[in-house]
Every structure is written in structure tokens, then in C-alpha cells.
Amino acid sequence: MSTEHSYIVPPLKLTVTTSDTDYITEWRVFKILNNLRPTASGDDGLPSWFLTLGAPIFCRLLPQVFNLSLSTTTVPRQWKQACIHSVPKVSDPT
């Protein structure tokens, strides 16, 4: 849920369908969360063990959010942010 005060709901596009199509299933989200690598971490700072442990609960909520985003053809601004870290190919870059 967006907590940004300046958020404005965009108008629906003509390509939006009104059918309740599940693009992303609970099972798919569960498999992804359950198979996270221990070194996986996101910009939110949540450790992978937390996401793996909470997979049975998160897999019920996350598909609803993802499917709503896909069905309304909108992507929250917070999802468009990334944290990129360069990894040098040599041991001591100059």
C-alpha cells in the first residue's frame, strides 16, 4: 500500500480486462521465496531467511498485489527503484 501523500490514481487504460485472471499464482510465489539463496537481499533490507520463513504467509498476499498491478497496467513508483552496486572483475581496481 502506498503511503505517499502525493499519489494520484492513474486512469485505467483501454487494454485493461475485467476478468479475474491470475497471472501470478500463490504456488509460484511460494517456490520463489522458498528457494531464495542465503545471500539474496533486496533494497528493503529484509534477509532471505525471513522471506523463506514467511513464504507460506507471503505467498497468499503477494500474488494479489502483483496481479492487481498487472490487471490495472500500473506499476507503483516504489517498484521502479533499484540499488545497483558495481562489482569489479579484478581484485584491485584502479
Residue, then its C-alpha position, 0 to 999 in steps of 0.5 A: m500500500s502506498t503511503e505517499h501523500s502525493y499519489i494520484v490514481p492513474p486512469l485505467k487504460l483501454t487494454v485493461t480486462t475485467s476478468d479475474t485472471d491470475y497471472i501470478t499464482e500463490w504456488r509460484v510465489f511460494k517456490i520463489l521465496n522458498n528457494l531464495r539463496p542465503t545471500a539474496s537481499g533486496d533494497d528493503g533490507l529484509p534477509s532471505w531467511f525471513l522471506t523463506l520463513g514467511a513464504p507460506i504467509f507471503c505467498r497468499l498476499l503477494p500474488q494479489v498485489f502483483n496481479l492487481s498491478l498487472s490487471t490495472t497496467t500500473v506499476p507503483r513508483q516504489w517498484k521502479q527503484a533499484c540499488i545497483h552496486s558495481v562489482p569489479k572483475v579484478s581484485d584491485p581496481t584502479 
